[in-house]
Amino acid sequence: MQESAPRATATLERNAARRALFATSSFTGADMPQRCGDDCYSYYFVFRAFAPLLARWGVVNETANDRFLLDDALIRARSEYARAAHLSFLPPHYLHLSSAGPNVAFPFWEFPDIPHDPAAADRRDNWVDVCQKLSLILTACEFTRDAFVRAGVTTPIRVVPVPIRSDYFQLPAWRPERRISLDCPCYVLPPTPDAVQELPRRSLRDRARGLYRNRLRPWLPAAVHRCLAASSRVMVAAEEPPAPERFPLPYRETRGVELSGIVYSTIFNPFDFRKNWQDLLAAFLRALGDKEDATLVLKLALSKTMAREGLYNLFCHYRRLGIKHRAKVVVISSYLSDEELLQLTQASAYYLNASLAEGACLPLQDFLAAGRPGVAPAHTAMSEYIDEQLAFVLDSKQEPTHWPWDAQRRPTTSWNRVRRNSLEEQLKTSYEVARRDEKRYRAMAACGRERMNALGSVENVWPKLNDALSLL
């Protein structure tokens, strides 16, 4: 006989009061606007999405990612709670294991293999060793779980999708006549004459520093970079943020933009080479550049210290393309609040993704939940929810690649290269559907909402999370 709803709620609250979780992530909520785009920044957003459900299971405490602080917190929790555990929202090579209680990790991973070198001195190259010491692993998708299983990880693994905020399911359907104003700093391309500014010539020293930071530094271990920085202050930029004049921007920032017509939105870190944003921008301009009612919104996930360099690289690529266009490209590098992201979603007709590998693509899931179909490939984690019923699927082919931190670029795994002609063709098709085939667009939008509800609605995620944590 089932418990009544009030009695079940009381039981849940009573159990939660006797359990505690000490959660670690890349940073705390107060740092989010300044740290967005930093290494592992997206893990905090995952923790924030889970926080309300974790609070159903037990008392949640945000804790610094420090082994000694964790041990102290878990030891003190023994006198107050029946059960206490450490839950880490970090990649395995960053998490610290507590010896005073069970450790749970929620890693994201976008490759079919995981680093496993038993002789490696760097924890980044031996995830299996770290994962074998955990009590439980949670993953957002089956793709990531299968990669860990294939590598020989025997720790219990449970798939628990990231909850999608209910606000996205409640957004009204997209309408082509709707106009929405975003009151945020942005750059609009093609620029008006008064938005173009003359660029100073960069010195040889600054060009050398820029070449190092953009092409070489991302692949070097931190120890090698520190050694180079100590021996050559001319060629190697120190860790402090670059001075603004090193990255002169050719366009002036404007305040606010009105979004109307057929808007494609995408959110990415331009320093993440998986995101393939160069092909994405070029394909949009070639496919829809002559359409005045088409807009591409590039929302850059960047911290304040990275913003200028990221914009500089993007504008340099845009200028190199040299494609004249009447379609609008809007570039936003500033932090957007939850409400502003909802406004962007409401203004959009589609979410655009041309990534080479994804461990989930949470923004795409949010837009699908809002009834905005995708233009995206069906590979890696996206293969579990992307198909022709809710997206214009991009063709891709598997190719070898390396771990993101491998300076030698050894082909240790693979990703999926999106075919450029497929990207252009699907952009053209999606544009025509939005303009002329309302029935098909509505059917895709409804399918997206329905599938995301089954995958990531709060009430469908909660039983999976509760069952997984019950293993503790």
N, C-alpha and C positions, 0 to 999 in steps of 0.2 A: 504494500500500500504506500503510495507516494505521500510525502510530506506536503502539507498545505504551503502556499506561497509565503505567508508571514513566518511560519515555523522554519521553512527552508532558509529564508533570509537571516533569521536569528541564528541558525546553526552556522551559516556562512560567516557571519560577523564574529561569532564566538570562536570559531576555528582560526580566523584571520588574526584575532587579537593574541593568539598563542604562538604565532609564527612570525619570523622576521627575515627580510631579505636585505642584504647590504649590496647595493648596486654600484658598479664602477663603469665609467665610460670615458670618452675622450676629453670632455670638459663638463662644466656645470651650466645650468640654464642661464645664469647671469652673464656668462661669457659668450653665449651663442651669437649675437650680432657681430662681435669682433672676431670670432673664431671660425665662422662659416667658410668652408673651403680648405681649412687646415687638414692635415693628415688625419684620416679616420673621422672627419667631422660628422658624416652621416650617421655614425653609430649613436650619437646623442639623440638624433631625431627618432631613431628606433626605440631607444629607451623611453623617450617622452611618449611615444605612441602606446607603449605597453604599460606605462605607469598606472593608469586607472585600473587595469585588469590585475596587475600585480598587487595593487592595494586591496583587491578582493581576497587575494590569497593570504596576504600577511602584511605586516607593517614594513613599509619600504623606507630605507635610509640611503641617500646618496653619499658615497664614501670615496675618498681619494684613492687612486690606484697605487697603493703603497702596501706592501706585504705586512709590515709591522703594524700599521694602522688598522689593517683588516683583521689581523690576529687579535689585536686588543679589543676591537669592536665585537668580534664573535665571542671572545671569552667573556666579556662583560654581559653579552646577551644571554648567556646560559642561565643566569639567575632570574631573568625576566620572561624568557620565552621557552616554550617546549621544544621548538625547532628553530634553527637559524642557519642561513646559507649565504654564500657569496655568489652573486649573479653578475657576470662580466659582459658588457656590450663593447667588446674590443676584439681585434684579430688575435689569434693565439700567441703571436710573438710579442705582443704588448701586455698581455694580462699577467698579473701577479697572483700566484696561488697561495691561498691561506692554508696553514697547517692546523687551524683551530676549528675547521668545519668543512662541509662539502662545498665544492666549487662547481659552478654551472657557467658555461660560455654560450654566447649567441653570436657565432661568427657568420659573416657574409663572405661568400666566395663565388667567383664568376668563371672559374676555369674547371675543366673536367678532371684535373689532377690537383693534388695539394703537395706542397714542398715536403720532401721526405729524404733527407740526407743524414743518415745516422752519424756520420763523421763530422758533420758541420759544426763549427764553433758558434755560428750565428743562429739564434733561435728562429729567424725568419726561414731558414732552410731545413728546419726539422719540426714541422707542425705536429707530426704524429707523436713524437715524444711528449710534447706538451699536452696533447689531447688525451693520451692514455692516462694521465694523472687526474683528469676531471671526473666528477661524479655523474655528469649529465651534459649533453650537448643539445642545444636547440638550434634549428635552422629554419629559414623562412621558406624553403622550397625543397622539393625532392632532389633537384639537380645538385644542390650543395651537399645534401645528406649522402647521395650516391658517391660523390667524389671522396668523401671521408671514408666511406665503407670500402671503396676500391683500394684506398691507401692502406687498409688494414687496421683502422681505428676500431677498437672493440668496446669503447665506452658507449653506453646507451645513447641513442640519437632519436630525437622526436622532431617532426616537422610542425612548426607553429607559425603560420603566416602573420605578418605584421598587421595589426588592426588599422583599418581605414577610418578616419574621422567621419562621424555621421553627417557632418555639415556637407560633405561632398555628395552624398546620396540625395540630399535635400535641395541641391541647386536646381533652378528651373532649366528646362531644355534650351538648347542653343537656338537662337533665332538670327537669321542673316541681317535683319534690320536693326538689331540692338546695338546701341553705342554705349560703351563703358569707358570712363575716364580713370586712369591710374595716376594718382598724385605722388609720383616718385621721380627722382633724378634718372635720366635716361639719355641715350643717344639715338637719333632717328636718321636712318639712311634711306635714300640718298640725302645728303645734307643740303640744307639751303645755303646760299652763298655766304650769309653771315655766320654760319656754323662752322665754316672751314677756317682753320688757322694755320699760319705759316710755321713750318717745322725748322728748328735750328739744326745745323749739321752736327752729327755726333762725332766725337773724337775717336781716334783709333783705340784709345784705352777703354772708352765706354763700349765700343763695339765688341772688343775682346771680352769684357766682363759680361756683356749680354749674351754672347755666344756660349760662354762657359755656363751661365745660369740656365739658359734655355735648352742647350743640346747635351752638355756633359754632366752637369751637377745632378740631375734627376737619377742618373744611373750609378752614381758613386756611393759607396758606403760612407756613413757619417765620419768614421775615423780617417778615411782617405781625404775627405773634404777638409777636415780640420788641419791635417798635415799640410795640404796645399795652401790653405788660407794662412797658416803661420809662416810659410816660406815665401809666399808671393802675394803680397797685398795688391799688386797692380793687376795681375791676371785673374785673381780669384776674389769675388765679392765676399765680404764678411757676412755674418749672419744677420746683421742689422738690415732693416728694410731699405731698398734702394732709394736714392734721392729722386724726387720727381723728375728732374731734368734728364735723368738717364732714359726715361721712357716718355718722350714727348708725344702727346696725342694730337692727331691731325684734325679732330673735330671737337667742338664745344658741347658741353653737356647742357641739356635743357631740362626744365622742370615740368613733368606731367606729359601724358600722351593720351589721345583718344583712340580707342581700339574699336574698329567696326569692320564689317565685311567678313571675309573668310580668314580667320586668324589661326595660324599654326604656332604652338608654343613648345618650347623645350627648355629643360633645366639641366645644367651640367657645370662641371669644373673644367675650364679650358686647359688646365695643366694635366688632366687625366687623359692619357693618350688612348684609352679604350673608347672614349666618347665619339671619336671620329667626326668632330664638329666641322672640320675643314670640308669634307665631302658633303656634309649636310647643308652647309651654307651655299656651296657652289651649286649643288643640285637644285636647291630652291630657286636661286637666281636664274638658272638655265631653264627650269621647267615653268616657273610662274613669274619670272621677272617682268613680263609685259602685261601682267594683270594688275590694274590699279586698285582693285578691291581685295588683293591678297596681302597678308601681313605675316611676317615671321618674327616672333618674339624670342630673343635669346636671353634667357635669365641665367646669369652667371653666378655660380656659387663660389664666392671669393671672400676672403677676409680682407680687412682694410689694407693690410700690408702687401697683399697680393694683387689688389684690384688694378692698380695702374699698369703693372707689367702684363696682366692678363688682357686688359683692354688693348694695350699696345700691340701684343701679338695678334689679336683678333683683327684689329684695324689694318695691320700690315698685310695679313692674308687677304682681307677684303680688297685692298687697293691692288694687290698683285693679280687678283682675279680679273680686274678691269672690265667687269660686266655692267653695262649700263642697264638700268632697270627703272620701271615705274612702280613696281611692288614696293612695299615698305618693309624695312628691317629695323626692329626696335631692339636695342641692346641695353639691358638693365644689369648693373653690377652691384647696386646697393642691396642691403638686406630688406626683404619683404616680410611683413608681419603675416600671421595666419589669415587675417581678414583680407589683406592685399593679395595673397595667393589665391584665395577664393574668388576675388574679383577677376584676377587673370584667368582663372579656370572658366568663370562664367562668360568672359569675353571670347573664349577660344572655341573654335570648331573642332580642332584636332590636337592631339599630342604627337609630336614628331620625335622619333628615336632612330638613330642610325648606328648605335653602338656595336662594337665588336664582341662584347661579352657583358653580361649583367648577372648580378646575384639576386635581383628582384626587380629593380626599377620602380621604386615606390611612387615617384611622380606620375608615371604612366598609369599605375593602378588607381591613383587618386582621380585622374582625369576620366578614366573609364567608369569609375563609380559615379562620376558627375554626368555621365551620358555623353562624353566626348570621345568618339572613336579614335583609334590610334593609326599612325602610319609607322610601322615598326617591323623588325624581323622576328621570326619565331624560332630563335635559338637560345641556348643556355637556359637561364631561369625563365625567360619570357615564353619559352616553348610550352610551358605548363598552363598558360592562359591566353596566349595570342593565337588567333586563327582568323579566317576570312569572315567569320560572322560578326566580329567586332573591330576589325582592323584591316587596313590595306597592307598586306604582308609583303615584306621586302625579301627578295632572294638573297641568299648568302652562301658562301663556300668556306669550308674549314681550311685553316692554314696554321702552320707551326708558329709559336711565339715563345716568349721567355717570361720569367717572373718579373714583376714590375721593378724590383730593386736590383736585378742582375746586371751589373755593369758590363759583363762579357756577352750578354744577350744570347745565351745558350738556348737552343730550342727544346725546352723542357716540358712544354704543354702546348695547347692550341686555343685559338679563338676563331671567330667567324667573320670574314670580310664581307660587308654588304656590297652587292653589285650596284655600281653607280647608275647603269641604265635602268635597273629596276627601281631605284630610288626616284629617279626623274619621272618614270612612267607612272608610278603609284601616286606621286604628288599631283600629276596632271589628272589622273582618274579621280582622286579624292576631291580635287577642286570642282570637277564637273558634277560629281555626286552632290556636293554641298549646294551647288547652284541650281541644279536641274532635276535631281532625283530625291525629293523629300521623303518618299516612302522608304527607300533603301537606307537613307541616313537615319531616319527614326528607328528602323529595325536594328541597325548596328548599335545605336545609342542605347536602346532598351536591352540588348544582349549584354553590352558592357556593364550596365548597372546590375543586371541579374547575376552575371558571373562574378563580379567583384563582391556582391553581397554574400554569395556562397563561399567565396574565398576568404574575404577579409573583414566582414562586418564584425562588430564587437561581440555580438552574441554568438556568432559562429566560431570565433577564435577562442572565446573563454573556455569552452569544454576541453579543447585541445591543450590549452595552457595549463589548466587545472589538472588534467590527467598526467601531463608530463611532469609537473612539479610534485605530484603525488609520489613519484619514484624516489624522491628524497626521503 
